Amino acid sequence: MQKTIGLVVGISLVLLLGVVYVLSNNQKQVAQEDEKQLTVETHDFQRVLAYENDYTGNNSNITNLFNNLPFSNHRDLVELDPNTRTFVINYNTSGDEKTVIYNATAAFVLIKNLEVVNMRFSDQSYVITRKNVERWFGDDFDRLIGPAIFKEKVQNPLLESTTTDWINQYTK
């Protein structure tokens, strides 16, 4: 009888340790995946498709979108003006043009009636309009909703070239 109880306790402990090990590894994997979403180089556009919306008036949706885009770890206060369809996002770090271009493009592709994104960094601000972004991409703009197209037309070119022409077009 005591051997049976000892055997059951032993097996239970082994199973419990196995579950703890698996859960611990899953948490590490999730943390690593979340970390990859903080930069333009490794962000997965597929992960933000859930925030696609026709209207800017859904403050929690647009805020959550920016919570899942690069530099979200530097995000500070946000403001939404549904009358002018303007979203203002403050960052507590220096500006990064690749992130500005990537995040603004993602926002305009996913939030259909968003007209202006104002990104304020500790050293500079960028005011980007939908019209300028649409002009940059031309006929390809509506197709950017596809993750593979977004990667091909936005993410990869940002990683392969300078951003001077992009940022000049986006902010003029």
C-alpha positions in Angstrom: 0.0 0.0 0.0 2.8 2.5 0.9 4.7 1.6 -2.2 1.6 2.4 -4.3 1.1 5.8 -2.6 4.8 6.5 -3.0 4.6 5.6 -6.7 1.5 7.8 -7.2 3.2 10.7 -5.4 6.4 10.2 -7.5 4.5 10.1 -10.8 2.5 13.2 -9.7 5.6 15.1 -9.0 7.2 14.2 -12.3 4.0 15.3 -14.1 3.8 18.5 -12.2 7.5 19.3 -13.0 6.8 18.5 -16.6 3.8 20.9 -16.7 5.8 23.7 -15.0 8.7 23.2 -17.5 6.3 23.3 -20.5 4.5 26.4 -19.2 7.8 28.2 -18.5 9.1 27.5 -22.0 5.8 28.7 -23.5 6.1 32.0 -21.5 9.6 32.5 -22.7 8.6 31.9 -26.3 5.7 34.3 -26.0 8.0 37.0 -24.5 10.5 36.4 -27.4 7.7 36.7 -30.0 6.4 39.9 -28.3 10.0 41.3 -28.3 10.3 40.7 -32.1 7.2 42.9 -32.7 9.0 46.0 -31.3 11.1 46.7 -34.4 10.4 47.2 -38.1 12.9 44.6 -39.0 11.1 41.7 -37.2 7.5 42.9 -36.9 4.8 40.6 -38.3 2.0 42.6 -40.0 -0.3 39.6 -39.7 -0.5 40.2 -36.0 -2.2 43.6 -36.3 -4.8 42.6 -38.9 -7.3 42.2 -36.0 -7.3 46.0 -35.6 -8.7 46.7 -39.1 -11.6 49.0 -38.8 -13.6 51.4 -41.0 -13.7 54.2 -38.5 -11.3 56.2 -36.3 -13.9 56.7 -33.6 -13.0 53.4 -31.9 -10.3 54.8 -29.6 -9.5 51.4 -27.9 -9.0 49.8 -31.3 -6.6 52.4 -32.7 -4.7 52.5 -29.4 -4.4 48.7 -29.4 -3.2 48.9 -32.9 -0.3 51.2 -31.9 0.3 48.9 -28.8 1.1 46.2 -31.3 3.3 48.1 -33.7 7.0 48.8 -33.5 8.1 51.2 -30.8 5.1 50.3 -28.6 7.5 49.9 -25.7 8.1 53.7 -26.0 4.5 54.7 -26.4 3.2 57.4 -24.1 0.0 59.4 -24.2 -2.4 59.3 -27.2 -5.1 61.6 -28.4 -7.9 60.9 -30.9 -9.9 63.6 -32.6 -12.7 61.8 -34.4 -14.0 65.1 -36.0 -10.7 65.6 -38.0 -9.9 61.9 -38.0 -6.5 62.6 -36.5 -4.6 60.3 -34.2 -1.7 61.8 -32.1 0.7 59.5 -30.4 3.5 60.6 -28.2 6.7 58.5 -27.8 9.2 58.9 -24.9 12.2 58.3 -27.1 14.0 59.9 -30.1 12.4 59.6 -33.5 13.1 56.8 -36.0 12.0 57.4 -39.6 11.6 53.7 -40.5 9.3 53.2 -37.6 7.3 56.4 -38.5 6.8 55.2 -42.1 6.0 51.6 -41.1 3.5 52.6 -38.3 1.8 55.3 -40.3 1.4 53.1 -43.3 0.0 50.3 -41.2 -2.4 52.7 -39.5 -3.8 54.1 -42.8 -4.1 50.6 -44.3 -6.0 49.3 -41.3 -8.1 52.3 -40.2 -10.0 53.1 -43.3 -11.1 56.7 -42.5 -8.0 57.8 -40.6 -6.8 61.0 -42.2 -3.8 62.2 -40.1 -1.3 60.6 -37.8 0.9 62.9 -35.7 3.8 61.1 -34.1 5.6 63.1 -31.5 9.0 62.0 -30.3 11.3 63.6 -27.7 13.4 65.2 -30.5 10.9 65.8 -33.4 7.4 65.3 -34.7 6.0 63.9 -37.9 2.6 64.8 -39.3 1.6 62.2 -42.0 -1.5 62.4 -44.1 -3.4 59.6 -45.7 -3.3 61.5 -49.1 0.5 61.5 -49.0 0.8 57.8 -48.2 -1.7 56.9 -50.9 0.2 59.0 -53.4 3.4 57.2 -52.5 1.9 53.8 -53.1 -0.4 54.7 -55.9 -2.5 51.7 -57.1 -0.8 49.4 -54.7 -2.2 51.1 -51.6 -5.4 49.1 -51.2 -3.5 45.8 -51.7 -1.2 46.5 -48.7 -3.8 44.9 -46.4 -2.3 41.5 -47.4 0.6 40.6 -45.1 2.8 39.4 -48.0 2.2 42.5 -50.0 2.8 44.7 -47.0 6.1 43.0 -46.4 7.1 43.3 -50.1 6.0 46.9 -50.6 6.7 48.4 -47.1 8.8 46.4 -44.8 11.5 45.1 -47.1 12.0 48.4 -49.0 12.4 50.2 -45.7 15.1 47.8 -44.6 16.9 48.0 -47.9 17.1 51.7 -48.6 17.3 55.1 -47.0 14.1 56.8 -45.9 14.7 60.3 -47.1 12.4 60.1 -50.1 9.7 58.3 -48.2 9.7 60.7 -45.2 9.7 63.8 -47.5 6.7 62.4 -49.4 4.8 61.4 -46.2 5.3 64.7 -44.5 5.0 67.3 -47.3 
